[in-house]
Amino acid sequence: MAVVLYHHPLSRAATCVWMLEEVGVEHELRFVDLMAGEHKKPDMISLNPMGKLPILKDGDVVVTETAAIGLYLADRYSSGKLAPAPDDPGRGTYLRWSMFAPAVIEPGLMAKMRGWEYGAAQAGWGDHDSMLIAMESAVSHGFILGDRFSMADIIFGATVRFMLGFGMLEKRPAFTAYVERLEKRPALQRADERGAAICKERGIEQPGG
């Protein structure tokens, strides 16, 4: 198959399975044994010098970083649907919140958890309370683009869902309601089922399992 996702069900690659299910493109999941250190072997390093998952190959194209993979897949295979067209007024909002998850939420919550001391004006993720208010503003009225589901909701929403599930994010009503909306997506349900099946097949213990 042209599209290959190097994957482990307990890595960020799980989010990319959801992306692929939503896009509907034919693909292969290629299991990478993280416990055996396969992600640090030369063939993996040649694809991603960081030695991390996920890695997406689409023919000769290699894409890493979850948000970049999502934006690539949406533009390549679902333009005008999961990805607003370049001249769509919603394109800016779509890109804004797609980047907010890796650039602000992840480091911001890590800083809070670890008790990092830093100046909010100097850190790209700002201060924790402002971050939470901004997140609420993004999802309080439905999806990122209102009534319209997009790839931004997978990128942003998977982060919110993970952080809530592991108690890393305050369970504000706007966040829990948003995740409930996402979990009604058949593609997310299929992705979760695929991950659970791989865990069972490979003898991988799932968190909380």
C-alpha positions as CSV (number, residue, x, y, z in Angstrom):
1,M,0.0,0.0,0.0
2,A,1.1,3.5,-0.7
3,V,0.2,4.8,2.8
4,V,2.1,3.2,5.7
5,L,1.8,4.2,9.3
6,Y,4.6,3.1,11.6
7,H,2.6,2.4,14.7
8,H,2.4,1.3,18.3
9,P,-1.1,1.3,19.9
10,L,0.3,3.1,23.1
11,S,2.0,5.9,21.2
12,R,0.8,9.1,19.5
13,A,0.5,6.9,16.4
14,A,-2.9,5.9,17.9
15,T,-4.2,9.4,17.0
16,C,-3.0,8.9,13.4
17,V,-5.1,5.7,13.2
18,W,-8.1,7.9,14.0
19,M,-7.0,10.3,11.3
20,L,-6.7,7.6,8.7
21,E,-10.1,6.2,9.6
22,E,-11.7,9.6,9.2
23,V,-9.9,10.3,5.9
24,G,-10.8,6.8,4.6
25,V,-7.6,6.2,2.7
26,E,-6.4,2.7,2.3
27,H,-3.3,2.1,4.5
28,E,-1.1,-0.3,6.3
29,L,-0.3,-0.3,10.0
30,R,3.3,-1.4,10.5
31,F,3.9,-2.4,14.1
32,V,7.0,-1.0,15.8
33,D,8.0,-2.7,19.1
34,L,8.8,0.2,21.4
35,M,9.7,-2.1,24.3
36,A,12.3,-3.8,22.1
37,G,13.7,-0.4,21.0
38,E,12.8,-0.9,17.4
39,H,12.1,2.8,17.0
40,K,15.8,3.6,17.6
41,K,17.1,1.2,15.0
42,P,18.9,2.6,11.9
43,D,15.9,2.0,9.5
44,M,13.6,4.0,11.8
45,I,16.2,6.7,12.4
46,S,16.6,7.1,8.7
47,L,12.9,8.0,8.5
48,N,12.8,10.1,11.7
49,P,16.1,11.2,13.2
50,M,14.2,11.7,16.5
51,G,13.7,8.0,16.7
52,K,10.0,8.5,17.6
53,L,6.6,7.5,16.4
54,P,4.4,8.2,14.5
55,I,5.9,8.1,11.1
56,L,3.8,8.2,8.0
57,K,5.0,7.2,4.5
58,D,2.9,8.1,1.5
59,G,4.9,6.7,-1.4
60,D,8.1,8.6,-1.3
61,V,6.8,11.2,1.1
62,V,7.7,10.9,4.8
63,V,5.8,12.9,7.5
64,T,6.5,12.9,11.2
65,E,4.9,14.8,14.1
66,T,1.2,14.1,14.8
67,A,-0.2,17.5,13.9
68,A,1.8,17.6,10.6
69,I,0.6,14.1,9.7
70,G,-3.0,15.2,10.3
71,L,-2.7,18.4,8.3
72,Y,-1.0,16.5,5.5
73,L,-3.6,13.7,5.3
74,A,-6.5,16.2,5.4
75,D,-5.1,18.4,2.6
76,R,-4.0,15.4,0.5
77,Y,-7.1,13.2,0.9
78,S,-9.9,15.3,2.3
79,S,-9.5,18.9,1.1
80,G,-12.7,20.8,1.5
81,K,-14.1,18.3,4.0
82,L,-11.7,17.6,6.9
83,A,-9.5,20.4,5.7
84,P,-11.0,23.8,4.9
85,A,-9.9,25.0,1.4
86,P,-7.2,27.7,1.4
87,D,-9.7,30.4,0.6
88,D,-12.2,29.1,3.2
89,P,-12.7,31.7,6.0
90,G,-12.4,28.9,8.6
91,R,-8.9,28.0,7.4
92,G,-7.2,30.3,9.8
93,T,-9.1,29.0,12.8
94,Y,-8.5,25.5,11.7
95,L,-4.7,26.0,11.5
96,R,-4.6,28.0,14.8
97,W,-6.1,25.3,17.0
98,S,-4.3,22.5,15.2
99,M,-1.0,24.1,16.2
100,F,-2.3,25.0,19.7
101,A,-2.3,21.4,20.9
102,P,1.5,20.6,20.4
103,A,2.7,24.1,20.8
104,V,0.8,25.2,23.9
105,I,-1.3,22.4,25.6
106,E,1.4,19.7,25.8
107,P,4.3,21.9,27.1
108,G,1.8,24.0,29.2
109,L,0.5,21.0,31.0
110,M,3.9,19.5,31.4
111,A,5.1,22.7,33.0
112,K,2.2,22.7,35.4
113,M,2.8,19.0,36.3
114,R,6.5,19.4,36.8
115,G,6.3,22.7,38.6
116,W,8.6,24.4,36.2
117,E,9.6,27.9,37.0
118,Y,9.5,30.2,34.0
119,G,8.3,33.7,32.9
120,A,5.0,33.4,31.1
121,A,6.0,36.2,28.7
122,Q,9.1,34.2,27.7
123,A,7.4,30.8,27.3
124,G,5.6,30.2,24.0
125,W,2.7,28.5,25.9
126,G,2.1,31.4,28.3
127,D,0.4,30.9,31.6
128,H,-1.7,27.9,32.7
129,D,-5.0,29.8,33.4
130,S,-4.9,31.7,30.1
131,M,-4.3,28.4,28.3
132,L,-7.4,26.8,29.9
133,I,-9.6,29.8,29.1
134,A,-8.4,29.8,25.5
135,M,-9.1,26.0,25.2
136,E,-12.6,26.5,26.5
137,S,-13.2,29.3,24.0
138,A,-12.2,26.9,21.2
139,V,-14.7,24.1,22.0
140,S,-17.6,25.6,24.0
141,H,-19.8,26.0,20.9
142,G,-19.4,22.5,19.3
143,F,-16.3,21.6,17.3
144,I,-13.4,23.8,16.5
145,L,-15.3,25.1,13.4
146,G,-18.7,25.1,15.2
147,D,-21.0,22.5,13.8
148,R,-18.3,21.4,11.3
149,F,-16.0,18.6,12.4
150,S,-12.4,18.9,10.9
151,M,-8.9,17.5,11.3
152,A,-8.3,20.2,13.8
153,D,-10.7,18.3,16.2
154,I,-8.6,15.2,15.9
155,I,-5.3,17.0,16.6
156,F,-6.7,19.2,19.4
157,G,-9.3,16.7,20.6
158,A,-7.0,13.7,20.9
159,T,-4.8,15.8,23.2
160,V,-7.7,16.9,25.3
161,R,-9.0,13.4,25.5
162,F,-5.7,11.9,26.5
163,M,-4.9,14.6,29.1
164,L,-8.4,14.2,30.7
165,G,-8.1,10.4,30.7
166,F,-4.9,10.5,32.7
167,G,-5.9,13.3,35.0
168,M,-3.5,15.8,33.5
169,L,-6.2,18.3,32.6
170,E,-8.8,19.9,34.8
171,K,-12.2,18.4,34.0
172,R,-14.0,21.5,33.1
173,P,-17.5,21.0,31.6
174,A,-16.5,22.4,28.2
175,F,-13.7,19.8,27.9
176,T,-15.7,16.8,29.0
177,A,-18.7,17.7,26.8
178,Y,-16.3,18.1,23.8
179,V,-14.7,14.7,24.4
180,E,-18.2,13.2,24.6
181,R,-19.0,14.6,21.2
182,L,-15.7,13.3,19.8
183,E,-16.3,9.8,21.2
184,K,-19.5,9.5,19.1
185,R,-17.4,9.5,15.9
186,P,-17.6,6.1,14.3
187,A,-14.0,6.6,13.0
188,L,-12.7,7.1,16.6
189,Q,-14.6,4.1,17.8
190,R,-13.0,2.0,15.0
191,A,-9.6,3.3,15.8
192,D,-10.0,2.5,19.5
193,E,-11.1,-1.0,18.5
194,R,-8.1,-1.5,16.2
195,G,-5.7,-0.4,19.0
196,A,-7.3,-2.7,21.5
197,A,-7.1,-5.7,19.1
198,I,-3.4,-5.1,18.4
199,C,-2.8,-4.9,22.2
200,K,-4.6,-8.2,22.7
201,E,-2.8,-9.8,19.8
202,R,0.7,-8.6,20.9
203,G,0.1,-9.2,24.6
204,I,0.4,-5.4,25.4
205,E,-1.2,-4.3,28.7
206,Q,-3.4,-1.3,28.1
207,P,-3.5,1.5,30.7
208,G,-6.3,0.8,33.2
209,G,-6.7,-2.7,31.7
